[in-house]
Amino acid sequence: MAAVSEEMLIDAVDQNDVPTGVVPRHEVFKQGVNFRVAHDLVFNSRGELLVQQLATTRTRHPGYWGSSVAAYLFAGESYRAAAERRLAEELGIQGVPLNYVGKTWMEDNGPHKFIGVFTAIHDGPFSFDRNHIEKLEFLPRQIIRDLQAAGSRTFTPTFLRVLSFYESRM
């Protein structure tokens, strides 16, 4: 399996999410190419959503709160394969059924980001890399919305897009 890094090769895609070439991940924004990611929304058995606080050492959105799991797709990798891979890598869990919610997109500093959205149910425990994730917390979706509205917690733009997309599909 390829290593997750800024050097990893990902698919550059057109406006219809069709691959047009391959680019190192760190070149996406420099070259302004459209790309693909997968996001997993992990809920516990009470229906609360697991959110992660990104480590303060992260390049993008340090300290922000985001999806339970987020993954760039390796070149040639499917949304589902990336979602499963990063669920194991980020949270240390495997074999949890993933439900495909659908695909959405958003502009991300110029390029379009296509986002495959999945859900899973898992109560933990989780094993995560503290260099990547500062902390994890299960919260009811309404509390997430309240925290956002009050400005007392900053969420990544992608997470807010993914959460709205998910809620529109319920």
ABEGO torsion letter per residue (X at the ends): XBBBBAABBBBBBBAAGBBAEBBBAAAAAAAGBBBBBBBBBBBBAAGBBBBBBBBAABABGBGBBBBABBBBBBBGBBAAAAAAAAAAAAAGBBGBBBBBAEBBBBBBGGBBBBBBBBBBBBAOBBBBBAAABABBBBBBAAAAAAAAAAGABBBBAAAAAAAAAAAAAX
